[in-house]
């Protein structure tokens, strides 16, 4: 069984979700949102994200991590700030010794919901079904992070099947 930590990066709300995966079977372990004070200067928010994520890694002891790639849908400035938050998260994950997978929003939605333009509600619904857990009222940042962990788990399972079929 592999424990995977999914990260939905953000400078004001960073979602995280932990899933245990073995083959195609997955189980919800934990989820949450890191929300540094919105009025804090960016460097202080980044430091808080880094510290809090290191605590998540220490508490839940994942063997792998997955994070959403930066997109520019909200404009260049927002993409830069998101990139900073993503960087803080990547350093925390790397310091935890984790192998890190990176996925675009469309790849995550396709892997979990079956199409790359799924809404946040559709994605959350599929996450709840796949993990057999009630997620009503859970922040989209956390359900998105669980979706990222599921996407990574499905990719790992697919790679193992391909390797087995090729005789590796």
DADATA-V110992 format. One line per field, one symbol per residue. ss: DSSP state (h for helix, s for strand, l for the rest). psi: psi as a letter, one per 30 degrees, with the letter a starting at -180 (. if undefined). A space follows every 50 residues. Layout:
# DADATA-V110992
ss=???
psi=???
This chain:
# DADATA-V110992
ss=lssssssslllllsssssssssllsssssssssslllllllhhhhhhhhh hhhhhhhhhhlllssssslllllllhhhhhhhhhhhhhhhhhhhhlllss ssslhhhhhhhhhllllllhhhhhhhhhhhhllllllllhhhhhhhhhhh hhhhhhhhhhhhhhhhll
psi=kkkkjkkjkkffjjkkkkkkkjbfkkkkellakjilkffkleeeeeeeee eeeeeeeeefhlfllkkklklgfgleeeeeeeeeeeeeeeeeeeffgkkk kkkleeeeeeeeffkfgkleeeeeeeeeeefhkkgkfkkfeeeeeeeeee eeeeeeeeeeeeeeefg.
